[in-house]
Amino acid sequence: MIRNRLKSTIFTKAVFIIALAAITALTGCGGGDSATPTITTTTASTTSTTLGSLSTTFTVRDTAGLAMQGATVYAIPSTDVADIAAQPMPLSQTTGLYDASAQKVDEPLEDLINGNYTPTGGGVATYKHAVADSAGKAVIADLPAGASYFIYVKPVSTDTAHLPGGSLTRTALAGSALVGQDTAVKVSTMPSPAATYIGSSLCMACHKDKAGVKQTLHKLGIMAPKSPSGLQDISQFSSPTNADQNFYSGVSKFEGAGTTLYFFGYSGGTSGSFKVLPTNPTATQLGSGQPVYFTLQLYNDAGGYHIRFTNLVTPTDPLSGTVRDVALTYGGGLHKQRYLTKIGASLYIIPMQFNAQGSDSSTEAGRYQWTEYDPISKKWWNPTTNLFIDPNTDATGKYKSFDSFCAGCHYTGYSLTKNSDDTYTASAVLDFKGEKHPVSGKLQEMNIGCESCHGPGSEHMDAGGAGKFILTPQNLTPEREVMICAACHTRTQSNDKDGHHFENPLDKNNKMMLPGTSRADFLANNVAKYDTTGDGAFWGDAKHVKKHHGQATEFVQTKKYRNGTKLTTCASCHNVHAPGTDRHQMSGTSDNSLCLSCHSTKKDIAGHMTATTGFNMGTGTTCIQCHVQKTAKSGSGSPTTVFKSPSGQEYFANDISSHMFDVPLRSSISASNKMPIAFTNECGICHNPVRLP
């Protein structure tokens, strides 16, 4: 079998790749990347003479071209989707979970089809539907032409090879364009539970047009210091003239004379407790009676990159002088970079962070160029004894390793092994062009790859591709497509079998969610809770998130995700296979064209601004200046760009764009809710916010 051959030599793999490329038509996984599918129609055979009596035919095939016999095609009235979109989705700030009523309306199509929500029109029991015959044709005899519909395909209950949804679930279609026509619908296949991961190198051997994925930050998160793997291309993220744009700007601080980081100003908490400077702080910076607690010396030599830990307040500390090797860098292409070291059989994040846009002149220590990374909560430092801790010997520290807390959202084909000493080792799929795993020494795909979104590919490869046994996100329901991204772009605490709540969304078997999983199943099996206000994840309005990778928590609250016209997904704006126009993989950000491709009624930008705010900001104003505020923080944000509210409260611009797409009012901010909004950011660039109405 192919899977046995995968275990042979790289030479054998290469021969197989060439042979496979020669005998297949390279038809790919079926379908394109567009969030709005192309609808092909042909005239149906009928003798009817009035539109109202014409039959409506749907020909349902999967991405391999096979007829979907037994599948039920539903015409969901757009008015019902608009009804469910109007229902609130409260997130409990006590339990950190959506309540029961919210979970009945958070999947706009599937909650209707599954009867979780019944709109005033009667719901699923009243929907026009038909069952596909052996040719995949489903004929609805009496579909009203005067309404509009989302066309939803539900595979037969015993069908384990396909997922629900189909290519016509994104946009409400006019009944008049469907009645009397034979409309094609494409449904996604899926791997079976027996499928295994093969690695992106084998995927791209056939899908050469997707090689641009190697330039995305999804592929560049984990890297050997200054040594990209064969699956990584940093050309889009390096600039010799701009240090902030240089992927290696953090690693460069190890070179030459190196850098010594001074940790001081302990404030008594567990996070954000220390200030960090690359120079010995002055007496004024230290403050009365404050010592420098410890230093981390960054340097490199012929043996690689290293960090020496020195305890200044307790020189007799047995761990003082310990040198940790930097096995891997973590990030660096955007806002920040962290550093991984191997201790025993686990990887741990060294308790410091480099912020590319940071400034040591900022009035907030969290916006310096160097900041701490939880030395106390991650068990590197004991504030009671003023001693270093070896995290893999601490009961709490050992389960807060990168392997158990982080790697699930980064590795392709993630698996987690609990060792005899209660530490954890995470592994990724073997890939002969991948990153070298510091523990096993094997080449693995330690970043997000093709199979993270399309599912394990062994069966797809064995079948010669052609759309078989592989998931195509654009042919799922919109909510399932969003869930592929939301699994990691949601801040959660996981379920698990070992009595710990990791930050990876793991189930009780310590497994990540497979792509194609419904939101309902994800919440039931992979989530113990979301971060709550008490955990500092949300601003005071309990809607906008403060921290990174919380975009989906915001997005599912928006009209873009739930509405009666066009159900957008992450891929509606982001280029999933290439860098796009910026480092966020956007499909267009230089002007308003991306926004106006959907919001065509807002083409008169000046008129829109005048009507909604009473003021016109003038030519060149972009939609995102008001509607996509950088409310969350990942690195330093804009550390020296400070605005003041009428009360004199300082506000900083952050670096992660809100995915609420709203414009929070001035009344939503206060001294206790210092959320950056258009009032403090974009307006404040040209106007003194104190004088604004």
N, C-alpha and C positions, 0 to 999 in steps of 0.2 A: 504494500500500500504506500501511497504518497507520504503518509505521516512517518513511516519507517524510513523512507529515503531521506526525509528532512533531517534525520539524525546522522546521516553520512557526511562525507567531506564537502567542503565548500565547492570543490570542483564538480562533484556530482550535482549539487544544487544548481550551479551555473548551467550545466548541460540540460537539466530539466527546464530551466527558465527559457533557454533558447528554443527547445522543442515545443514548449507550451505556447510561446509567442508565435511560432511558425504554424501551428495547427489550429489556432483559434482565430476568430474574426475580430478579436479585441472589441467586442460589443459592450464591454464594461458591465456595470451593475444595473444598467437600465435607467433611463431618464437623465435629465440634466440637473443643474444646480439651482434652477429658478424656483423661487417660492411660489410663483403663479404658473401652473402647468398650462401647456398648450392644449386646447380642446379641438379634437378633430371630429367632424360630423359628416355623415352621409345620409341621404334620404332613405327613410325606412319604407318597406313595402306596405302599402295600405290602399284601400279603396274609399276611405272616408273623405268627405268633401268639406267638413268644417274643422277648424283648428281644435275646438274643444273635444272632438271625438277621435282625434288622431292618437295612435299609440305612441308611447315614449320608450325607446329602446336604449339600453346600455349594454355594451359589450365589455365584459370584465375579464381582463387577462393579468397575469402576474408579470414581473419584470423579465421572466424567462420566456414569455409569450404563450404560456399555457392557460387554457380557459379555466375560469374559477367556478366550476360546476358546484351548485348548491349554495353559493354565497348569496346573501340577501343585500339588495341595493335599496337604500332608504333615501327618500327625498326629504331632508329636514328643512322645514320652512325657516327662512331667515328671520322671520318675526319671533320665532321661538328662541333662536340664538340671541337675538337682541334682548329678549325677556330674561334669559339666564344671565346675560352680561350686566343687567341692571341690578342683580342681587349682590349684596355686600359680601366681602370675604374677610371677616374679622380674624386677626391673628392675636391670640391670647398673649398678653405680655407677662402673664403669670406662669403658664405652663410652657410657653414657647411653641405651641402647636396651633394650627388652624382648628377652630371648633367644628362640631359636627355639621352645622349648617353651611359653613364655608366649604367643607369637603364634598358637599353635594352640588356645588356650582363652580368648582375650580377647573373643570375639564369641560369646556363649553359644548362640544359635540358628544363626547362619550357619556357625560352625565345625563344628557337628554336621551340617548339611545338606551342606556342601561336603566332608565327610569328613576335615577336618583333625584331628579328634579322634574316636576310636572308644571309646565307653564299654563297660562290661562286657556290656551288653545286646545289643551287636552294631552299634549305630549306624544310619546312614542306610539301609543295605542292608536293614534289617529293618522300616523304618517303613511303616505303612499309608498308602497314598496313592492318588490318582486324578487323571485328567486331565479338565479341564473341556471340555464339549461346546460347540456353537455357542450354546447358551443360557446358558453360563457355569456349568452344573451339573456338579459332580464328585461321583460316588457311590462311597463306600467300603463294600464289602459286608460286611466282617467286623471292624469296629472293636470291640475288647473294651470293654465298658461299664464294667468294674470299675476302669479306670485313668483318669488325667487327662492332658490333652494341651495343648500349645501348637499352634495351627493356623497353619501357615506356607504362604504362596503363593509359588511360584517361577514367574515368567513364562517363556514359551517362549524358548529361547535367541536367537531372531532378533528378539524384541520389544525395541525400543529406546525404547518410549514409556512403560514402566512400571518400577517398582522392586519388589524382593522384600519380603516381609513380610506386610502386611495388618493389618486391624483386630483380629484375634484372636491377636496375638502377645504381648500384655502379661500376660495372666492365664491360668494353667492351668485348663482347663475339664474338668469331670467328664464322662467318657464317657457316663454315664447321661443327661446333659442333651443329648447330641449324637445318640446312636443313635436312629434312628427319626424324626429331625427334619430339616428343611431349614433350614440356618443360613446367614444372609447374611454374606458377607465383603467388605470394601471394600479396594481396592488403590489406591495412589497413582499418578497419572499423573506425568509429568515433562516439562520443556521439552526440546526437541531441542538439539543443539549449535549450531544456527543461531539460537536465541533470543537476544534482546538485552534489556538492562535498560531499564526505562522510568521508574523513580523512584516513591517511595512516594506522592507526591501523586496520581498516576493510579490507584494501587491503592486509596487511601482514597476516591477519588471514588465507587467502587461499595461498598467495604467500610467504610461510615461507622461501623459498630459497632466498628471497630478503631482509632478515633481516639485512644483512651487510650494507644496506643503512644507518642504524642508527649510523654507525661509521664514516660516511663521513662529511666533513665540511658543506655540503649543509644542513645537519640536525642539526649541532652544532652551527650555527651562532648566534641565539638568545637563551639565557638561563638565568634562575634565578641564581643569584650569587652562584656558587658552588653547585647548585642543579639541575642536569640534570633531564629532564622529562622522562617519560616512552618511549619516541621515540628517546632518545639520549643515546649514548654509547661513553664515552670519552677515552676508554681504549687504543686506537691507538694514542692518543695525549697527553699522560702524561708520564713523566719520573721523578722519584724521585731524580735522580742524575744529571739531566741537566735542569736548570731553563728555558732555552730557549725553551725546548721541553715540558714544563709543561703548560697545558691548563689553570691552575689557577695562573700562575705567576703574572699576573696583579692584580687580586683580592687580592692576598696575601699582596700587598702593603697597603691595608686598615687595616690589622690586627696588633696585638701587639701595638707598639707605634704609628702606623699609618704613614702617609706620608703627608708632606705639600709641595705643589707645588708653586713655586714663578714665576710669570709672569712678565717679564721685557724686556727691549731692544726693545720697540715698534718702528717699522720702517716706519709707515705711510701708509701701505697698508691695504687690507681687508683680505688677506689670507697669512699665514706665517709671520704675523706681530710681534709676540711675541716670545721670547726665554723662555724656561721653564726648571727650575732645581728643584730637590727635596731638595736642600739646599739653604740657603740664599746666593745669589751671592756676590762675593767679589767686591770691588771697581773696580778692573781691569776688572772683568767680566761685571759689570754694564756699564762701560764707562762713559765719562764725562757728568755730568748733568742728567744721566738717573736714574729714581727711579724704585723701584719695585711697579708696579701698583696695583696688587691684588694677593691674594693667594687662593688656593683651598686646604682645609684640608680634607684628606681622612681618615676615621676611621670606625670602626664597633663596635657594642654593641649587646645586646640581641635583639634589635629591627631590626637589619640588617646592611646594609652597607650605609654609608652616606658621603656627601660632603658639607663642610661649606664654603660659599663664604665670603671673607673679603676684603673690599676695603681699601687699605693702603694710597692712595693719596687723597681720599675724605672720611674720616671716618664718616662723617655725612650722607653718602649715606643711604637712608631708606632700601635698599635691602642688605646692608652690614650685615653679620651675618646670612643670610638666609641659612638654611640647606635643601639640596635636597637629597631625598632617591634614592639609586640606585635600580631601579625596575628590570632591566635586564642588562646583559652584552651582548655585540655585537661583536662577533669574539673572538679571543684569541688562536685559535688552530694553527695559522700560524704566520703572521707577526705583527699583532697589535690587540688591543682591545679597544673598546669604551664603553661608559656607558650611559644607558637610564634612564631618570627620567620622572615621570608623573606630568604634570602641567595641571590642569583642566581635560579636556577629551582627551588630546593629549599626545604623548610621544615625548621627545626632547633629542637630543644627548648633553650631558654635554660637554663643550668646551675644552676637553683634550683627548689625545690619548696615550696609552701605547704601546711602540715599544719593542717587546721581545728581538730583537737583537740590540737595540739602545745602544749608548755609549755617555756619557756626555763629553768625551774627543775628540769627533769629531770636525772638523773645521766647520761643517755645523749644525746649530741649528735644522734643519729638520731631523737630524739623531740622535738627543739625545734620551735617553730612554723615556722621556716624551716630547710630543710636543702639541702645541695648536691644537684645532679643530675649526677653524673659529669663534672665539668669536665675531668678528665684523660683518661678513656677515650673520651669523646665529642669530644675534641680542641678544647677551648676554652682550655686552659691548659697550658703546657709547664713542668713542675716543675724541669727541669734549667736552663733559661735564665731562668725566672721572667718569661716573656713570654706575652701573649695569643696565641691562634691563631685565624685565621679558618677555621672548620671546612670550608668548601667549597673551600679551597685545599689542604687536607691530604689525602694519599692515603687515610688511614684515615677521617678525619672526614667526607669527602664521601659515603662509602657508608654512614655511620651516621646519615643524615638521617631525619627523621620519615617521609618518603615511603617509604623502603626498609625501615626497621626496624619501623615501628608502624602505618602507615596501612592495611595490608592487613586488619587485624582491626577497623578502624573504618569504612572507606569501603564504601558499597554500590556494586557494580559496579566494584571496584578494578582499575585497570590501572597498570602501571609502565613508564615510558620511561627508557631510559638515554641521557643527553645526550652530546654530542661531547666535553665536558670531564670525562667519567666521573662526573658527578653524576646524580641521579635526580629525576624528577618523577612524582608519583603523581596520578592523577585518579579521580574518582568519576562515577557516572551523572549526566547533566544532569537537574535538577529545578527547575521554575520557582518552587518555594517553598523551595528548599534554601539551603545556606550558600554565601557568596561565596568562591570559591577565590582565595587571595592571589596566585597566579601567573598563572592564566588570566583572572581577573576574572569568570568565569562562575559561575552558580548551580549547585551540584552537591550531591548528597546525601553529605556528608562524615561521615555517621554510619551506624550499623547500622539498616537499614530492612527492609521486608517481604521484598524479594528476597534479602536475606542468608540467610534461612532457607527461603524458598519457591522460590528459583531465579529466573532472569531471566523477566520476565513479558510480553514482546511477543506471543508466540504465544497466551498465555492471554487477553490483551486482544483480539487479533484475532479469536479464536474466540467472543467474547462471554462469557468466564468459564465458568460452569457446570461447574467442576471439571476443565476441559480444560487440558492442557499446563502443569500447575502441581504443585508438590510439596506434599503434606500430611504433615507430620512424624509425626502420630499414626497414620498408616497404613503407615509404614516398620517395619522391625524395630526393636526398642528400641535396639539398638546403633547403628544408623544415625541414629536421632533424637538420641541422646546425642552422636554424632559432630559434629552440626551445631554444638553448643555447645562441644564438646571441641576443635574446630579452633583456637579462640582461648583457651579456658580450660585450655590445656596449655602449659607452658613448653617451647619447642622451639628448635632451630636448624634453619634451612631448608636444603633443597637449592636450588641455583639455577645458572644458566648462566654467571654472570660471575665465578665463583671466590670468592664471598663467602658466608658463612652468616649470613643475616639472622635477626632474631627473629620476623619474620613467617613462618608456615609456608608458604613458597612452593615450587612445584615447579621443575623445571629450566628451565621457560619463564617463571619469575617470575610464575606465576599462583596465585591462592588456590584451595583446594579448593572444588568446587561442593557445595552441600547435597545430601544423598542418597548421598554417597560412603561406601564401607565403611571401617571402621577399618583393615583390611588394606591397602587402596589408599592411604589417607592416610599410614600409616607407611612404605610403600614409596616413595611419590612426593613427599611434602612434608616429610619429617623426616630430617635428617642425624643428629641426636641430641637427646635430652632434656638439660636441665641436670642435672649430676651433683652429688654431694656436694661435690666439689672446687670447683664453681661456686657453692656456698652456697645451692642451691635446696632441699635437704632437711635436716631435723633428723637427729640422729645415729642414729635408728632406721631411716633410709632409707625411710620410708613417708610421714611427714607433711611437707608442703612448708612452707618458710619464707616464700616470696614470693607476691605476688599473681598472679592468673590461672593458678593451678595446680590449681584445684578438680577438674578432670576426671582428673588424674593420681591423685588420691586416690579419687575416686568409683568408678573402674573396678576398684579393689581390694576394693570392699565387697560385702556380701551383698545389698544393694539392687540392684546392677547384675547380679549373677549369683546366681540361686537357682532352686529348682524350683517356686516358687509364683506370685510376682508380680514381673515385671521392671519396675522403676521407671525413669523417665527424669528429666531436669531439670524437665520440665513437670509432673511428679507433685507437686512442691512449689512451683514458681515460676509466677507468672502471666506468661506470655510477652507478652501484649498490653496490659498495664496495670501501674501501680505496685504493685498488690496492697495488702497491709496495711502494708508498710514500704518503704524505699528499695532493698531487695534484691529487689523484685518477688515477695515471698512470698505464698502463698495463705492464710496464717494463722500468726501467731506470738505472739499475745497470751496464749495458753494452750496446753494440750496437745492440742487438738482435731485439728490437722493430723497429728501423730504417731499419735494413737490411731485415726485413720481407717483406718490399716493395722494398727497394733499393738494390736488390740483386747484381746489377752490381758494387756496391761500396764495396764489401767484402774485397777487397785489400785496406784497409784503408791507409796503408803507401804509396802505389802507388797513391792513390787519392790525398793525401796531397802533395806529391812531384809534381804531375802533375799540381795542381792548385796553389800551393804557392811556389814551388821550395824548400820546406823544409819538413822534416819528423819529427814530434814530438815524434815518437817512440811508442813502444808497450804500450798498455793501453790507448791510446788516444781515446776519445769518440766523436761521431758525434756532440753531443750537446755542446761540448766545443767551437765550432766555429759557429754552425748553430742555436743555441738557446741561444742567449745572454740575460742577464737580463737587458733589456733596460728600463723597466718601474719600478716605485716605488710605493709601498703600505705602508709599514712601514718605517723602517730606512734604508733598504738595508744593505750593508756591511759598517758600518759607519767609520771604521778606515782603510779600504783597499783602498788606494789611489794610482793612477797611474798618471804619467805625460806624456803629449805629447811632441814632439820635441820642441814645443814653450814654454813648461813649464806649460801648462794648467793642472790643476788637474781634475782627473776623478774618480768617485766612482763607485763601483759595486752596482747595484740595486737588487731588489728581485723578480720582476715579469718577467718571461721569454717572450721574443718576440715570437709571432706566425707568423712572416714573414718567418722564417726558412732560411733567407739569411745570407750572411756574408758581412756586410757593409764594404766598403773599407776604408782605412785610410784617403783617401781624403774626406770622408763624414763627418768627425768631424773637429771641429774648436773651437776657444774660444767662439763663439756664438752658437755653437751646440755641447754641451758636452755630447753627447750620448755615453754611455758605449758600446763598441763593442769588438770583439775578440782581436783587436789590443791593446786595453787598459786593457782588463780583462785577458783573457787566456794567451795571449803572454806575458803580463806584469808580470805574476806570476814567470816565469823563466828568462825572458829577460828584460833588461832595454829598454823600448819602445823608448827612445831618440835615441838609437843606431840602432834600426831596420830600414830596408830600407822602 
